[in-house]
Amino acid sequence: MKTTLSVLIVASLALSGCATMRESRVNPMNWFGGSAPAPMANPAATGANNPLIPAERASVFRRDESEPVYGGRPVQTIDELLVERRPGGAIIRVTGIAERAGPFDVRIVEDTAQTGDGTLAYTLKALQSAGPRGTGEHARKVTAAIWLTDQELSGVSAIRVAGALNALVTRR
């Protein structure tokens, strides 16, 4: 017992002394060697960008001009228009029925030509895949929603959402 305790004490003292010897090969901190600066290629010359720094700052206040134009068509009919009040604004939820089965990428697009006199005008649009026309209503039903803040809703007395054949309006 005394021998084991003595060996442990001597070993711990020897290893703790290694921490003070920075250049010693016995010190486990020096087993892989020290670090040295490595030359880097000039990112401007090679055209490579740092993946951690975005090339452009994204902003909700400016639209990316390289973004392709949305090519959706208005859905056939608007079935339901709901305005759900939430703290800080409202959620506008629209349900419509497309002309044929297989609509996708459904969006509520602002119609700036119709906006005026306190009315927000939107159109429910969707991209349409080639599908059968004779399917049931459930296969053609689509729903989309947008968030409007209280600032966007100030001065608005009506919200109008249009489809290809009809439009629904909700008023305050």
Backbone as JSON, one array per atom type, in Angstrom:
{
  "sequence": "MKTTLSVLIVASLALSGCATMRESRVNPMNWFGGSAPAPMANPAATGANNPLIPAERASVFRRDESEPVYGGRPVQTIDELLVERRPGGAIIRVTGIAERAGPFDVRIVEDTAQTGDGTLAYTLKALQSAGPRGTGEHARKVTAAIWLTDQELSGVSAIRVAGALNALVTRR",
  "N": [[0.82, -1.18, 0.0], [1.93, 1.21, 0.84], [3.89, 1.45, -1.09], [2.5, 1.7, -3.51], [1.13, 4.09, -3.1], [3.29, 5.81, -2.86], [4.4, 5.66, -5.44], [2.32, 6.76, -6.97], [2.26, 9.39, -5.99], [4.82, 10.34, -6.71], [4.62, 10.09, -9.5], [2.55, 11.88, -10.09], [3.69, 14.29, -9.28], [5.8, 14.41, -11.09], [4.47, 14.62, -13.57], [3.08, 17.0, -13.18], [5.17, 18.73, -13.13], [5.88, 18.68, -15.76], [4.17, 20.44, -17.01], [5.28, 22.89, -16.6], [7.54, 22.78, -18.12], [7.81, 23.84, -21.13], [8.98, 23.12, -23.6], [9.44, 20.46, -23.42], [9.41, 17.02, -24.47], [8.06, 15.23, -22.99], [5.89, 16.42, -21.96], [2.45, 16.25, -22.43], [1.06, 18.22, -23.78], [2.69, 19.07, -25.8], [2.89, 17.09, -27.7], [1.86, 17.05, -30.33], [3.16, 19.11, -31.46], [3.78, 22.64, -31.92], [1.66, 25.33, -33.07], [1.82, 26.95, -36.22], [1.84, 29.81, -38.34], [0.17, 29.54, -41.46], [0.51, 30.02, -44.97], [-2.03, 31.75, -46.85], [-4.17, 31.62, -49.67], [-4.94, 34.43, -51.68], [-8.18, 35.52, -51.41], [-9.45, 37.3, -53.14], [-7.98, 37.15, -55.46], [-8.26, 34.47, -56.26], [-10.97, 34.23, -56.48], [-12.52, 32.96, -54.65], [-14.84, 32.94, -51.99], [-15.31, 33.65, -48.55], [-17.02, 31.22, -46.82], [-18.39, 31.78, -44.53], [-19.08, 34.39, -44.52], [-21.61, 36.18, -45.93], [-22.15, 36.9, -49.41], [-23.85, 38.96, -50.2], [-25.84, 41.08, -48.23], [-28.8, 39.93, -46.93], [-32.04, 41.32, -46.98], [-35.15, 42.33, -45.69], [-36.25, 44.56, -46.64], [-35.52, 45.13, -49.2], [-35.93, 43.92, -52.45], [-34.63, 41.07, -54.02], [-33.19, 41.39, -57.07], [-32.41, 39.42, -58.81], [-34.1, 37.38, -58.43], [-36.41, 35.11, -59.8], [-39.4, 35.92, -61.66], [-42.59, 35.33, -60.35], [-44.69, 32.93, -61.71], [-47.35, 32.19, -61.33], [-50.86, 31.4, -61.8], [-54.12, 32.86, -61.34], [-56.24, 31.19, -58.98], [-59.22, 29.24, -59.55], [-61.74, 29.71, -58.06], [-62.46, 31.6, -55.09], [-62.88, 30.33, -51.97], [-62.93, 30.75, -49.2], [-62.26, 33.38, -46.89], [-60.44, 34.49, -44.29], [-59.72, 36.59, -41.53], [-57.55, 36.59, -39.02], [-57.06, 37.87, -35.96], [-54.12, 38.69, -34.23], [-51.66, 39.27, -31.64], [-49.97, 42.18, -32.44], [-50.67, 42.22, -35.1], [-52.27, 40.67, -37.92], [-53.4, 37.58, -39.35], [-53.96, 36.71, -42.6], [-55.91, 34.42, -44.08], [-56.54, 32.41, -46.82], [-58.64, 30.33, -48.68], [-58.95, 28.46, -51.6], [-60.26, 27.1, -54.7], [-58.77, 25.3, -57.15], [-58.51, 25.18, -60.77], [-57.87, 22.68, -61.86], [-56.63, 19.45, -60.75], [-53.66, 19.21, -58.72], [-52.38, 21.71, -57.98], [-49.65, 23.8, -56.92], [-47.15, 25.55, -54.96], [-48.52, 27.85, -53.81], [-49.55, 31.18, -53.52], [-50.3, 34.34, -51.98], [-50.7, 37.15, -53.67], [-49.99, 40.58, -53.82], [-52.14, 42.93, -55.28], [-51.44, 45.63, -56.82], [-52.64, 47.37, -58.6], [-55.34, 47.44, -57.97], [-55.47, 48.51, -55.46], [-56.63, 50.93, -53.23], [-58.42, 53.68, -51.69], [-58.43, 52.76, -48.94], [-58.51, 49.99, -49.16], [-57.08, 46.83, -49.24], [-55.87, 44.88, -51.8], [-55.65, 41.63, -53.05], [-54.5, 38.73, -54.88], [-55.11, 35.31, -55.18], [-52.86, 33.02, -56.15], [-51.5, 30.23, -58.0], [-49.11, 27.78, -59.05], [-49.58, 25.49, -61.67], [-49.78, 22.09, -62.26], [-50.0, 19.7, -64.94], [-52.96, 18.18, -64.8], [-55.91, 16.16, -64.16], [-59.14, 17.57, -64.91], [-61.6, 16.8, -63.99], [-61.65, 16.02, -61.32], [-62.46, 15.71, -57.8], [-63.49, 18.27, -55.45], [-61.83, 18.36, -53.18], [-59.31, 17.54, -54.02], [-58.48, 19.69, -55.42], [-58.38, 21.83, -53.74], [-56.8, 24.59, -52.18], [-54.76, 26.35, -49.81], [-53.55, 29.37, -48.47], [-51.6, 31.74, -46.6], [-50.88, 34.97, -45.2], [-48.95, 37.3, -43.25], [-49.81, 40.28, -41.73], [-48.75, 43.29, -40.31], [-49.69, 45.48, -37.55], [-49.08, 48.07, -38.31], [-49.15, 47.9, -41.11], [-51.84, 47.41, -41.39], [-53.04, 49.71, -40.54], [-55.32, 52.24, -41.27], [-56.64, 50.69, -43.11], [-59.66, 49.59, -44.39], [-60.9, 47.53, -45.67], [-60.33, 44.22, -46.95], [-59.57, 42.59, -49.86], [-59.71, 39.66, -51.74], [-59.01, 38.08, -54.73], [-59.94, 35.68, -57.23], [-59.93, 33.73, -60.28], [-62.6, 33.63, -61.09], [-64.19, 34.79, -59.07], [-64.38, 37.02, -56.18], [-63.66, 37.72, -52.77], [-64.53, 39.81, -50.04], [-63.61, 41.28, -47.01], [-64.57, 43.32, -44.29], [-63.81, 45.86, -41.87]],
  "CA": [[0.0, 0.0, 0.0], [2.81, 2.37, 0.9], [4.63, 1.53, -2.34], [1.59, 2.19, -4.53], [0.89, 5.49, -2.79], [4.52, 6.55, -3.16], [4.55, 5.73, -6.89], [1.32, 7.71, -7.46], [2.67, 10.75, -5.62], [5.98, 10.7, -7.53], [4.16, 10.25, -10.88], [1.77, 13.11, -10.2], [4.62, 15.41, -9.2], [6.58, 14.46, -12.32], [3.61, 15.12, -14.64], [2.78, 18.41, -12.94], [6.38, 19.46, -13.52], [5.92, 18.76, -17.23], [3.41, 21.6, -17.45], [6.16, 24.06, -16.57], [8.54, 22.62, -19.17], [7.07, 24.02, -22.37], [9.63, 22.5, -24.73], [9.72, 19.07, -23.11], [8.65, 16.04, -25.21], [7.3, 14.45, -22.02], [4.66, 17.17, -21.74], [1.45, 15.85, -23.42], [0.6, 19.37, -24.54], [3.61, 19.29, -26.91], [3.01, 15.89, -28.5], [1.55, 17.33, -31.72], [3.92, 20.27, -31.9], [3.1, 23.94, -31.81], [1.01, 25.82, -34.28], [2.57, 27.95, -36.97], [0.98, 30.4, -39.36], [0.26, 28.95, -42.79], [0.14, 31.01, -45.97], [-3.36, 31.59, -47.44], [-4.34, 32.21, -50.99], [-5.7, 35.66, -51.66], [-9.51, 35.2, -51.91], [-9.82, 38.17, -54.24], [-7.29, 36.69, -56.66], [-8.78, 33.17, -56.68], [-12.4, 34.31, -56.68], [-13.22, 32.21, -53.61], [-15.37, 33.75, -50.91], [-15.39, 33.02, -47.25], [-18.39, 30.7, -46.7], [-19.03, 32.28, -43.32], [-19.5, 35.76, -44.76], [-22.45, 36.18, -47.12], [-21.72, 37.81, -50.46], [-24.73, 40.11, -50.08], [-26.69, 41.03, -47.05], [-30.22, 39.78, -47.22], [-32.84, 42.32, -46.31], [-36.58, 42.24, -45.95], [-36.67, 45.85, -47.17], [-35.23, 45.25, -50.63], [-36.2, 42.7, -53.18], [-33.51, 40.59, -54.8], [-33.56, 41.55, -58.48], [-32.1, 38.2, -59.56], [-35.15, 36.41, -58.16], [-37.28, 34.99, -60.96], [-40.76, 36.4, -61.5], [-43.53, 34.26, -60.03], [-45.55, 32.72, -62.86], [-48.6, 31.54, -60.97], [-52.12, 31.9, -62.35], [-55.15, 32.92, -60.3], [-57.04, 29.99, -58.8], [-60.53, 29.41, -60.18], [-62.67, 30.4, -57.16], [-62.07, 31.82, -53.7], [-63.88, 29.65, -51.16], [-62.98, 31.26, -47.82], [-61.34, 34.44, -46.53], [-60.48, 34.71, -42.84], [-58.73, 37.49, -40.93], [-57.38, 36.15, -37.63], [-56.31, 38.87, -35.2], [-53.05, 38.21, -33.36], [-50.92, 40.41, -31.1], [-49.03, 42.78, -33.37], [-51.12, 42.21, -36.48], [-53.33, 39.73, -38.29], [-53.08, 36.57, -40.35], [-54.97, 36.63, -43.65], [-55.91, 33.05, -44.57], [-57.44, 32.29, -47.96], [-58.8, 28.99, -49.25], [-59.53, 28.54, -52.93], [-60.39, 25.85, -55.44], [-58.08, 25.46, -58.43], [-59.22, 24.7, -61.96], [-57.62, 21.25, -62.03], [-55.87, 18.85, -59.65], [-52.22, 19.35, -58.74], [-51.78, 23.03, -57.8], [-48.56, 23.86, -55.96], [-46.53, 26.87, -54.75], [-49.65, 28.77, -53.72], [-49.16, 32.46, -52.91], [-51.21, 35.48, -52.0], [-49.92, 38.19, -54.32], [-50.64, 41.88, -53.72], [-52.58, 43.5, -56.54], [-51.24, 47.06, -56.61], [-53.54, 48.14, -59.47], [-56.66, 47.53, -57.36], [-55.39, 49.09, -54.12], [-57.07, 52.33, -53.14], [-59.45, 54.06, -50.73], [-58.42, 51.94, -47.73], [-58.72, 48.58, -49.47], [-55.93, 46.02, -49.66], [-56.33, 43.92, -52.8], [-54.74, 40.51, -53.28], [-54.94, 37.66, -55.78], [-54.61, 34.0, -54.81], [-52.28, 32.41, -57.35], [-50.82, 28.94, -57.82], [-48.56, 27.12, -60.23], [-50.48, 24.38, -61.96], [-49.25, 20.97, -63.05], [-51.02, 19.13, -65.81], [-53.73, 17.18, -64.07], [-57.29, 16.05, -64.67], [-60.07, 18.61, -64.5], [-62.83, 16.23, -63.44], [-61.48, 15.49, -59.97], [-63.28, 16.33, -56.77], [-63.11, 19.56, -54.88], [-60.77, 18.21, -52.19], [-58.02, 17.41, -54.71], [-58.14, 20.97, -56.02], [-58.44, 22.87, -52.71], [-55.51, 25.14, -51.75], [-54.83, 27.35, -48.75], [-52.34, 30.17, -48.28], [-51.77, 32.76, -45.56], [-49.84, 35.99, -45.07], [-48.96, 38.03, -42.0], [-49.79, 41.73, -41.85], [-48.54, 43.93, -39.02], [-50.64, 46.54, -37.22], [-48.71, 49.24, -39.12], [-49.66, 47.67, -42.46], [-53.3, 47.41, -41.34], [-53.57, 51.01, -40.15], [-55.97, 52.92, -42.37], [-57.27, 49.72, -44.01], [-61.03, 49.32, -44.0], [-61.37, 46.31, -46.32], [-59.34, 43.35, -47.58], [-60.22, 41.92, -50.99], [-58.9, 38.61, -52.37], [-59.67, 37.7, -55.98], [-59.55, 34.51, -57.99], [-60.24, 33.92, -61.69], [-64.04, 33.81, -61.31], [-64.88, 35.55, -58.03], [-63.57, 37.7, -55.19], [-64.28, 37.86, -51.46], [-64.11, 41.02, -49.34], [-63.93, 41.36, -45.58], [-64.48, 44.71, -43.85], [-63.7, 46.05, -40.42]],
  "C": [[0.86, 1.25, 0.0], [3.55, 2.56, -0.41], [3.74, 2.13, -3.45], [1.33, 3.67, -4.34], [2.11, 6.33, -3.14], [4.7, 6.71, -4.67], [3.55, 6.75, -7.47], [1.71, 9.15, -7.15], [3.83, 11.21, -6.49], [5.55, 10.94, -8.97], [3.38, 11.54, -11.05], [2.67, 14.34, -10.11], [5.43, 15.54, -10.48], [5.73, 15.02, -13.47], [3.24, 16.58, -14.42], [3.99, 19.27, -13.26], [6.49, 19.59, -15.02], [5.17, 19.98, -17.73], [4.27, 22.85, -17.45], [7.23, 23.97, -17.63], [7.84, 22.68, -20.51], [7.69, 23.28, -23.54], [9.89, 21.02, -24.51], [8.84, 18.15, -23.96], [7.83, 15.16, -24.28], [5.94, 15.12, -21.76], [3.64, 16.77, -22.8], [0.93, 17.02, -24.26], [1.48, 19.63, -25.76], [3.7, 18.09, -27.84], [2.74, 16.14, -29.99], [2.31, 18.54, -32.25], [3.11, 21.53, -31.77], [2.46, 24.32, -33.12], [1.87, 26.89, -34.91], [1.65, 28.55, -38.01], [1.23, 29.77, -40.72], [-0.14, 30.0, -43.82], [-1.24, 30.69, -46.56], [-3.37, 32.21, -48.81], [-5.2, 33.46, -50.85], [-7.1, 35.37, -52.22], [-9.93, 36.08, -53.08], [-9.18, 37.7, -55.55], [-7.86, 35.37, -57.17], [-10.27, 33.19, -56.93], [-13.2, 33.56, -55.63], [-13.66, 33.17, -52.52], [-15.35, 32.95, -49.63], [-16.82, 32.51, -47.07], [-19.11, 31.21, -45.47], [-19.52, 33.71, -43.47], [-20.34, 35.78, -46.02], [-21.97, 37.22, -48.13], [-22.56, 39.09, -50.44], [-25.54, 39.97, -48.82], [-28.13, 40.93, -47.47], [-30.99, 40.82, -46.42], [-34.3, 42.12, -46.66], [-37.09, 43.52, -46.59], [-36.34, 46.02, -48.65], [-35.41, 43.89, -51.27], [-34.98, 42.34, -54.01], [-33.91, 40.61, -56.27], [-33.28, 40.29, -59.29], [-33.17, 37.12, -59.33], [-36.1, 36.32, -59.35], [-38.7, 35.46, -60.64], [-41.67, 35.19, -61.28], [-44.53, 34.14, -61.18], [-46.87, 32.06, -62.55], [-49.81, 32.2, -61.63], [-53.15, 31.95, -61.24], [-55.93, 31.6, -60.21], [-58.47, 30.28, -59.28], [-61.49, 30.19, -59.28], [-62.07, 30.54, -55.78], [-63.21, 31.28, -52.85], [-64.05, 30.29, -49.79], [-61.92, 32.32, -47.62], [-61.5, 34.72, -45.05], [-59.38, 35.69, -42.43], [-58.68, 37.13, -39.46], [-56.49, 37.15, -36.91], [-55.31, 38.17, -34.28], [-52.35, 39.42, -32.77], [-49.89, 40.91, -32.11], [-49.5, 42.78, -34.8], [-52.25, 41.24, -36.71], [-52.8, 38.76, -39.33], [-54.26, 36.53, -41.33], [-54.86, 35.24, -44.25], [-56.98, 32.91, -45.65], [-57.44, 30.85, -48.44], [-59.5, 29.14, -50.59], [-59.57, 27.16, -53.58], [-59.79, 26.09, -56.83], [-58.89, 24.84, -59.56], [-59.06, 23.2, -62.15], [-56.77, 20.75, -60.86], [-54.38, 19.13, -59.83], [-51.68, 20.75, -58.61], [-50.67, 22.97, -56.75], [-48.0, 25.27, -55.93], [-47.61, 27.96, -54.76], [-49.2, 30.02, -52.97], [-50.3, 33.45, -52.96], [-50.38, 36.66, -52.48], [-50.68, 39.51, -54.23], [-50.93, 42.42, -55.11], [-52.52, 45.02, -56.39], [-52.16, 47.91, -57.48], [-54.9, 48.36, -58.83], [-56.65, 48.24, -56.0], [-55.82, 50.55, -54.16], [-58.16, 52.47, -52.11], [-59.57, 53.12, -49.53], [-58.65, 50.47, -47.95], [-57.4, 47.95, -49.87], [-56.45, 44.96, -50.61], [-55.24, 42.88, -53.04], [-55.36, 39.56, -54.3], [-54.32, 36.36, -55.3], [-54.16, 33.29, -56.08], [-51.59, 31.1, -57.0], [-50.2, 28.52, -59.15], [-49.36, 25.86, -60.43], [-49.76, 23.31, -62.77], [-50.38, 20.42, -63.9], [-51.72, 18.0, -65.07], [-55.14, 17.14, -64.6], [-58.18, 17.15, -64.12], [-61.28, 18.04, -63.76], [-62.69, 15.68, -62.04], [-62.34, 16.26, -58.98], [-62.68, 17.61, -56.23], [-61.93, 19.46, -53.93], [-59.39, 18.09, -52.82], [-57.57, 18.74, -55.28], [-58.08, 22.11, -55.0], [-57.04, 23.28, -52.27], [-55.75, 26.19, -50.67], [-53.5, 28.07, -48.65], [-52.64, 31.23, -47.23], [-50.61, 33.75, -45.63], [-50.02, 36.69, -43.73], [-48.9, 39.51, -42.31], [-49.64, 42.33, -40.46], [-49.61, 44.99, -38.78], [-50.35, 47.8, -38.03], [-49.23, 49.09, -40.55], [-51.19, 47.74, -42.51], [-53.89, 48.76, -40.96], [-54.13, 51.73, -41.39], [-56.65, 51.99, -43.36], [-58.68, 49.44, -43.5], [-61.56, 48.02, -44.61], [-60.19, 45.55, -46.91], [-60.08, 42.53, -48.63], [-59.25, 40.91, -51.58], [-59.67, 38.09, -53.57], [-59.1, 36.4, -56.51], [-59.86, 34.78, -59.45], [-61.71, 34.23, -61.9], [-64.76, 34.66, -60.26], [-63.88, 36.24, -57.12], [-64.36, 37.77, -53.89], [-63.68, 39.09, -50.78], [-64.5, 40.88, -47.88], [-63.67, 42.79, -45.13], [-64.35, 44.76, -42.33], [-65.0, 46.49, -39.83]]
}
